[in-house]
Amino acid sequence: MKKNKLITVIIIMICMIGLSLALVKPIVKGINYGLDLKGGFEVLYLVESLEEGKSVSSSDLTSTYKAIRNRIDTLGVSEPEITIEGDKIRVKLPGVTDEETARTRLSTPAVLTFRNTESTLLMNASVLKSPGASLDYDKTSGKPVVALAIKDNDTFYRVTKEVSESTDQLITIWLDWEEGDAFTTETCGRGKTKCVSYATVEQAFSSNVVIRGNFSEAEAQELIDFINSGSLPTKLTEISTKTVDAAFGEGTLKTIAISGVITLAIIIVILVFFYRFSGLVSSTCLVFYVALVFLLFNLIDGVLTLTGIAALILGIGMAVDSSIITLEKIKEEISEGKSLRNSYKDGNKRSLISLIDANITTFLAAVVLFIFGESSVKGFATMLMLTIIVTMITMVFINRYLMNEIIASEVFDKKEKMLLGKAKKPKEIKYLKVSKYNIAAVLIIVLVGIVMILTKGMSLGIDFNGGSAVNIKSEETISLDVIDKKLEGYKVLEKSKTNEDEAYYKLNEVLNEEEIKGLRESFEEVGYKSNISVISNIVKRDLTKNAIKSLLIASIVILIYIAIRFTFNYGVSSLIAILSDVLVTISLFVVLRIEVNFVFVAAILTIIGYSINDTIIVFDLIRDKLKEEKKVNDEILENVVNSSIKSSLKRNILTSITTLSAIVILLLMNISSIKEFNLAVLFGLVAGTFSSLFIAPYVWLILEKRSIKHPKKEEKEEVQERLIKGINA
């Protein structure tokens, strides 16, 4: 029976919810959390050749990568991230609390050499097996020693023979010997010195060697780890660092989890309220969508960060949008008097192309972000691309399959309201008149922003300004006076109390390793936890260049895609609308003195993707309605644009509400780490909602009217051959 199809759908929906809930525990257990959610240490190294004046090669970078990987293995970090970024290597060590040991272990060159007492090089580590160092104990004293396994017996025998025949008969073992370092029996082998051991050689030998020093077992093991991991083939210069205390991550993660549950509940209520049973189907697919995103994210060993969570929230908004677009198209067909089956068929057909175009443009923006973004932004882009793929699987194909079975059951024939909610034609309003007010509002905001930039400048974060950022957190109310005293002697550019228990300071200087360590210890004395990020001028320059490049390339890619899929006028109109959204967002940041950092670039590209998504839906309607017109003039163009705005108005508003609800909840939860990102998205999405409805179509209308008034000149008629009787006639 046909009614059994509905029962089958309900069973499938229950199974989807059940499976989603069953996946919660393994998903949560399998998530790899980033530094901002777990705490830890991050450092960005500039990689330079050991030979002066020589540029670093790709093989040098690969060898350095492997050496760093070997050293991280000795730290016991479960989920490290090591990425090569041009001539730089970024290392993330989630969960690491001993920052000093991590720094030393990563950047120490660890070049082991054998020298005489005058520091002349006799042998290097090439004579040893790899890995050839192991822990042993002195048979006489019982103290830890380091045993070295010899590989090149001939060389070792020859060198030790020469030493045995020398005056002092001493051979020294150095770690990272430098010009000027001198041997003394008082310092060599005493604690953490470059000269780790020396020995008297009375006769030549080629057996294994033992390094005897005043080692503790931990120090001996550290030396073993250095030797076995191999020496660094390049010079590493620390140009950017970030430390996150675990206390920051735990609280943030809990807050975000609560925000996510609240957001999901709000979206489900909205869908069911406006779309009845169809809304319930979409809600089921949405819950399954979230579970599937996390499952796939875990399978690709993704690292979840705050920006990744922000991308997921925006992805949820776009997933909901995919469902709303289809449902609104179906309701539009029903309002025209068509049957439920025909409305569903035509609505699905009309919406599919819109969904594909909208998601592809957003995907392209995410790809650009992934290519040019730094580490945390790449995480954002990865999550955004994944959500788009999962959206097509769950909210398009699975959702449509379930709806198709529901329609086929014929249970809701003549009961369209129970299935889809009210289907009525929107009121006839001259929406184009609103465009002028919208454009005027945008111009005013942008002009005020320009004036503020010229007079006061932008509040640039350390990403674009260089320097150090210090976030301080406490379990009790924070005192800025206490922090001021701790930061005496440093150039404080900006300070603010983000919460009662949290504060932010921006310093106009690049802190070194010792200064960071000293500040952290100083804050701990008064019970404050601190996160300290450092950006050098090298990183600042690269981030600024990449930010501009990202925005330009994303804009060009979108323009080309829309020009191919639609026409050039559509592409230009879309870019003008996007530009207005970006300028409004930047202007509001300038006016409200909100800090601009590199995550702001991710927010801008998100806005671009979301805005173009909305705009394409309107343009798709315009294109469809124009196909129905036999002749086009100014009046018909205006009617088509007005009608298209009217048809997409509810969908744009509902989509914006569902997405903005997530952003607003995150802002209300006061998560300072992504506050600027959320504010940028909030401003951009509000601006984008209006620009997609009132700016892009208005600009397109102006351009299209010009095209009608100035059509392309018709090609000249082909010259006809003259007919002459008796010759060719």
JORA-V35321 format. One record per pair of residues at least 6 apart in sequence whose C-alpha atoms are under 6 Angstrom apart, sorted by the first residue. I is the first residue (numbers start at 1). GAP is how many residues later the second one is. D is the distance in whole Angstrom. If there is no record, write none. Layout:
i->I gap->GAP d->D
i->I gap->GAP d->D
//
This chain:
i->2 gap->407 d->5
i->3 gap->406 d->5
i->5 gap->400 d->6
i->5 gap->404 d->5
i->6 gap->400 d->5
i->6 gap->403 d->6
i->20 gap->268 d->6
i->20 gap->271 d->5
i->31 gap->267 d->6
i->32 gap->271 d->5
i->33 gap->270 d->6
i->33 gap->271 d->5
i->34 gap->269 d->6
i->34 gap->270 d->5
i->34 gap->271 d->5
i->35 gap->59 d->5
i->36 gap->213 d->5
i->37 gap->212 d->4
i->37 gap->216 d->6
i->38 gap->208 d->5
i->38 gap->211 d->5
i->39 gap->55 d->6
i->39 gap->56 d->5
i->39 gap->205 d->5
i->39 gap->206 d->5
i->39 gap->207 d->4
i->39 gap->210 d->6
i->40 gap->53 d->6
i->40 gap->54 d->4
i->40 gap->55 d->5
i->40 gap->56 d->5
i->40 gap->203 d->6
i->40 gap->204 d->5
i->41 gap->52 d->5
i->41 gap->201 d->6
i->41 gap->202 d->5
i->42 gap->49 d->6
i->42 gap->50 d->4
i->42 gap->199 d->6
i->42 gap->200 d->5
i->43 gap->47 d->6
i->43 gap->48 d->5
i->43 gap->197 d->6
i->43 gap->198 d->4
i->44 gap->45 d->6
i->44 gap->46 d->4
i->44 gap->195 d->6
i->44 gap->196 d->5
i->45 gap->43 d->5
i->45 gap->44 d->5
i->45 gap->191 d->6
i->45 gap->192 d->5
i->45 gap->193 d->5
i->45 gap->194 d->6
i->46 gap->42 d->5
i->46 gap->190 d->6
i->46 gap->191 d->5
i->47 gap->40 d->6
i->47 gap->41 d->5
i->47 gap->188 d->6
i->47 gap->189 d->5
i->48 gap->8 d->6
i->48 gap->186 d->6
i->48 gap->187 d->5
i->49 gap->7 d->5
i->49 gap->185 d->5
i->50 gap->184 d->5
i->50 gap->185 d->6
i->70 gap->159 d->5
i->71 gap->158 d->6
i->80 gap->12 d->6
i->80 gap->13 d->5
i->81 gap->10 d->6
i->81 gap->11 d->5
i->82 gap->8 d->6
i->82 gap->9 d->5
i->83 gap->6 d->6
i->83 gap->7 d->5
i->109 gap->122 d->5
i->109 gap->123 d->5
i->110 gap->65 d->6
i->110 gap->66 d->6
i->110 gap->116 d->6
i->110 gap->121 d->5
i->111 gap->64 d->5
i->111 gap->65 d->5
i->111 gap->120 d->5
i->112 gap->13 d->6
i->112 gap->62 d->6
i->112 gap->63 d->5
i->113 gap->10 d->6
i->113 gap->11 d->4
i->113 gap->60 d->6
i->113 gap->61 d->5
i->114 gap->8 d->5
i->114 gap->9 d->5
i->114 gap->58 d->6
i->114 gap->59 d->5
i->115 gap->6 d->5
i->115 gap->7 d->5
i->115 gap->56 d->6
i->115 gap->57 d->5
i->116 gap->55 d->5
i->116 gap->56 d->6
i->117 gap->66 d->6
i->127 gap->24 d->5
i->127 gap->25 d->5
i->128 gap->21 d->6
i->128 gap->22 d->5
i->128 gap->23 d->5
i->129 gap->20 d->6
i->129 gap->21 d->6
i->129 gap->22 d->5
i->131 gap->97 d->5
i->132 gap->16 d->6
i->132 gap->17 d->5
i->133 gap->14 d->6
i->133 gap->15 d->5
i->133 gap->91 d->5
i->134 gap->12 d->6
i->134 gap->13 d->5
i->135 gap->11 d->5
i->136 gap->8 d->6
i->136 gap->9 d->5
i->136 gap->10 d->6
i->137 gap->6 d->5
i->137 gap->7 d->4
i->137 gap->8 d->5
i->144 gap->73 d->6
i->145 gap->66 d->6
i->145 gap->67 d->5
i->146 gap->64 d->6
i->146 gap->65 d->5
i->147 gap->62 d->6
i->147 gap->63 d->4
i->148 gap->60 d->6
i->148 gap->61 d->5
i->149 gap->59 d->5
i->150 gap->58 d->5
i->153 gap->53 d->5
i->156 gap->50 d->6
i->157 gap->47 d->6
i->157 gap->48 d->5
i->157 gap->49 d->5
i->160 gap->44 d->5
i->161 gap->43 d->4
i->163 gap->6 d->5
i->164 gap->37 d->5
i->164 gap->38 d->5
i->164 gap->39 d->5
i->169 gap->31 d->5
i->169 gap->32 d->5
i->170 gap->29 d->6
i->170 gap->30 d->5
i->171 gap->27 d->6
i->171 gap->28 d->6
i->172 gap->25 d->6
i->172 gap->26 d->4
i->173 gap->22 d->6
i->173 gap->23 d->6
i->173 gap->24 d->5
i->173 gap->25 d->6
i->174 gap->20 d->6
i->174 gap->21 d->4
i->174 gap->22 d->6
i->175 gap->19 d->5
i->188 gap->7 d->5
i->188 gap->8 d->6
i->188 gap->9 d->6
i->189 gap->7 d->4
i->189 gap->8 d->4
i->189 gap->24 d->4
i->189 gap->25 d->6
i->190 gap->24 d->5
i->191 gap->23 d->6
i->197 gap->14 d->6
i->197 gap->15 d->6
i->197 gap->16 d->6
i->239 gap->297 d->5
i->240 gap->294 d->5
i->240 gap->295 d->5
i->241 gap->292 d->5
i->241 gap->293 d->5
i->242 gap->290 d->6
i->242 gap->291 d->4
i->243 gap->288 d->5
i->243 gap->289 d->5
i->244 gap->287 d->5
i->263 gap->399 d->5
i->267 gap->391 d->6
i->268 gap->15 d->5
i->271 gap->8 d->5
i->272 gap->7 d->4
i->272 gap->8 d->5
i->274 gap->147 d->6
i->275 gap->145 d->5
i->275 gap->146 d->5
i->276 gap->142 d->6
i->276 gap->143 d->6
i->276 gap->144 d->6
i->276 gap->145 d->6
i->277 gap->142 d->5
i->278 gap->141 d->6
i->278 gap->142 d->6
i->285 gap->109 d->6
i->289 gap->105 d->6
i->307 gap->73 d->5
i->308 gap->71 d->6
i->308 gap->72 d->4
i->308 gap->75 d->6
i->311 gap->69 d->6
i->311 gap->72 d->6
i->311 gap->73 d->5
i->315 gap->72 d->5
i->317 gap->342 d->4
i->319 gap->72 d->5
i->321 gap->334 d->5
i->326 gap->22 d->6
i->326 gap->25 d->5
i->329 gap->18 d->5
i->330 gap->13 d->5
i->330 gap->14 d->5
i->330 gap->17 d->4
i->331 gap->92 d->5
i->333 gap->10 d->5
i->334 gap->9 d->6
i->335 gap->88 d->6
i->335 gap->89 d->5
i->354 gap->263 d->6
i->358 gap->255 d->4
i->362 gap->247 d->4
i->363 gap->22 d->6
i->365 gap->189 d->5
i->366 gap->15 d->5
i->369 gap->12 d->6
i->370 gap->8 d->5
i->370 gap->11 d->5
i->372 gap->174 d->6
i->431 gap->211 d->6
i->435 gap->259 d->5
i->435 gap->260 d->6
i->446 gap->138 d->6
i->446 gap->141 d->6
i->449 gap->138 d->4
i->458 gap->132 d->6
i->459 gap->134 d->6
i->459 gap->136 d->5
i->460 gap->135 d->5
i->460 gap->136 d->5
i->461 gap->134 d->6
i->461 gap->135 d->5
i->461 gap->136 d->5
i->463 gap->77 d->6
i->463 gap->134 d->6
i->463 gap->135 d->6
i->464 gap->76 d->5
i->466 gap->69 d->5
i->466 gap->70 d->5
i->466 gap->71 d->6
i->466 gap->74 d->6
i->467 gap->40 d->6
i->467 gap->41 d->5
i->467 gap->42 d->4
i->467 gap->43 d->5
i->467 gap->67 d->6
i->467 gap->68 d->5
i->468 gap->38 d->6
i->468 gap->39 d->5
i->468 gap->42 d->6
i->468 gap->65 d->6
i->468 gap->66 d->4
i->469 gap->36 d->6
i->469 gap->37 d->5
i->469 gap->63 d->6
i->469 gap->64 d->5
i->470 gap->34 d->6
i->470 gap->35 d->5
i->470 gap->61 d->6
i->470 gap->62 d->5
i->471 gap->32 d->6
i->471 gap->33 d->5
i->471 gap->59 d->6
i->471 gap->60 d->5
i->472 gap->30 d->6
i->472 gap->31 d->5
i->472 gap->57 d->6
i->472 gap->58 d->4
i->473 gap->28 d->6
i->473 gap->29 d->4
i->473 gap->55 d->6
i->473 gap->56 d->5
i->474 gap->27 d->5
i->474 gap->54 d->5
i->476 gap->25 d->6
i->477 gap->23 d->5
i->477 gap->24 d->5
i->478 gap->23 d->5
i->491 gap->16 d->6
i->491 gap->17 d->5
i->492 gap->14 d->6
i->492 gap->15 d->5
i->493 gap->13 d->5
i->493 gap->14 d->5
i->493 gap->15 d->6
i->494 gap->11 d->6
i->494 gap->12 d->5
i->495 gap->9 d->6
i->495 gap->10 d->4
i->496 gap->7 d->6
i->496 gap->8 d->5
i->497 gap->6 d->4
i->510 gap->24 d->6
i->559 gap->12 d->5
i->562 gap->9 d->5
i->563 gap->8 d->5
i->573 gap->123 d->5
i->573 gap->126 d->6
i->573 gap->127 d->5
i->574 gap->122 d->6
i->577 gap->114 d->5
i->577 gap->118 d->6
i->577 gap->119 d->5
i->578 gap->30 d->6
i->581 gap->103 d->6
i->581 gap->106 d->5
i->581 gap->107 d->6
i->585 gap->98 d->6
i->585 gap->99 d->6
i->600 gap->77 d->6
i->603 gap->74 d->6
i->603 gap->78 d->6
i->607 gap->77 d->6
i->611 gap->77 d->5
i->614 gap->78 d->6
i->615 gap->77 d->4
i->621 gap->23 d->5
i->622 gap->22 d->6
i->645 gap->48 d->6
i->663 gap->15 d->6
i->723 gap->6 d->6
//
